[in-house]
Amino acid sequence: MARVVAMLPVRNEADRWLKSVLEQLSQIADAIVVYDDASDDGTSDLCRQYPKVHSYRGDVPWFGQNESELRRHLWDLAVLHEPEWLLALDADELLEDGAVLALPWLIDQSDYDAVAFRIFDFWNSAEHVRIDGAWNPWNRFSALLSRYDSTLDPAWLAQPIHCGRFPVSYHDRVTFYSPWRVRHYGWARAEDHLKKYLFYRERDMGLYGRVLEHTDSVIASTVTLEPWIELPIPSWLRTKERI
Amino acid sequence: MKKRIAILTSNHLEPSGIRQVYGGAERYGVELTRLLLEMDYDVEWWQVGDNWRKEIIPGVPIRGVPETDTPYQTMPHLNQVFFEQAVDADGAIYFVMYLAYPTVFPKSLSVSHGIYWDHPGIDKFLPGDSERQEWLRRLHLAIGGVKTVVSVDTATINWVRATWPILAQKFQYLPNFVDMDLFGTRQRQEPSPHPRIRIVFPRRATTVRGVNEAGKAALWLTDTQPDAEVHFVGRAHDDAMERILTAWASSHDRIFYYWLPPHLMAELYQSTDIVWIPTKSSEGTSLSCLEAMASGCAVITTWVGGLSDLIQDGYSGLLIEPTAQALLEATVRLIQDPMLRRRLGRHAQEVAETFSLDRWRTRWSQVITDTF
């Protein structure tokens, strides 16, 4: 039985943040289950360099067409490792250092079944985060860590995008809302924005028949940023043995 | 067939159903739920919320009722919806004393978590004599309607005794608890293995808990005491305030801001020297205070609400007026006198045993059996 199993969907991540993500996950997870969504760059080779990675490669890309099927497949592979907890991060997300240190402490209890984190979107750099409108990271938490329960229904929200990181039955669990944060670098490169905007615009039209306000805000002429706040780590957090 | 107990509270979760606030009353609710389950009752919770249904602990439902009105510091509409919709229940616990107005289940009790009408803002909600009289009338009915009121402190009971002597008989003094297995069993390392004096404010970061006084004292202290560090450990009342506190703490050397689930507070207290409980109002017998005591920390607190039920000044802690200056002076005294610090901590640990969770559970079991 594994204490923590990380689930990671990837597609063409070799020259992005995957290396940093795999290095971090290698510290905190017993197994890292990667579903490689038909990458055609060096993603597979990179994954092979990390001994905890169990990588499975699909032949036809699902992301953007049928994300729930991708997530369901990843889930089925991850639970084969008999996890106690499942950590659902993306290939451009890193827990802040305090969260890495706190994680073994946070799961060592029976009071709650999920841990939520605030996700901060770095914008045009690795120094500033976006805080206007629905980008405001301070008022939204995401449950990224959840205790596995084999009795819960494993059905996923059937949507081509935005289907969540866990099956529907995991969405409303007793949750600890953590003070630690996740750094999301998906928007850190300005040159990616237009491509990503067009991607989400097309999916919005297919799913909702209109472009969501949040999608349009990707190309807004003015955005509000604030510096990422570096937080010193309390020394007592460093005393817990790593997993 | 199992008996079912319905529990009505105002806000265990925030009305949005999203934000969980780990205050003492919320943890009290969780422990009470566990006890009822062990006594083989079914339990369901009700509170203010937008018709959602969630879980308070795994497997125990909590329902949100969209009734937010608080006329005269009571919630009669929430009370009515609960009375009608929880009709299958065999008995009710009104988790806040005023929620037992205007109707109560035949078998019911309520809980007082301490005097809250000492809040300086109470005049805003009860601005004149007539409003105050109507609030008192409703509170009188709420207390009179239930079979028993469990009070976490003596201050509330004595206020009732002075106000409506006959109603004092309704009350049972059942002070808050501390899990000695979690907080009281580990030996502290003496002298402390870490080089700094660690001070912890283990409360919600709100005005009634004295966060502003603590913030001011923290700035003075870290300015003048190079070995002192201050940890603010508790959520604020909203996300914007958490952002402000995060930024504030990060801009000051040796000031930290975060929060922890209850089980990790025990870990933190093991390496904590001094704990601040600088409450200004609305306090019962603080769980944080008891946990710090059980962990052998030197506690500085105030003579507000039920805190003087826990701390005897100069023996098991220090009692002060809730001002930044008094907090600073008491802290400096403890920094300069490590013997006093350790003695207060040792005595506090002994006293905390009389507030053990085991004892609380035994006494609550009796109340539950007698009521339901």
Interface residues (C-beta under 8 A of the other chain):
Chain A: G98 W105 L106 D108 Q109 D111 Y112 D113 W138 N139 F141 D172 R173 V174 T175 F176 Y177 P179 W180 I229 E230 L231 P232 P234 S235 W236 K240
Chain B: I18 R19 Q20 V30 K54 E55 I56 I57 P58 H194 R198 H231 R235 D239 A240 E242 R243 T246 A247 A249 S250 F256 Y257 Y258 W259 P261 P262 H263 L264 E267 L268 Q270 S271
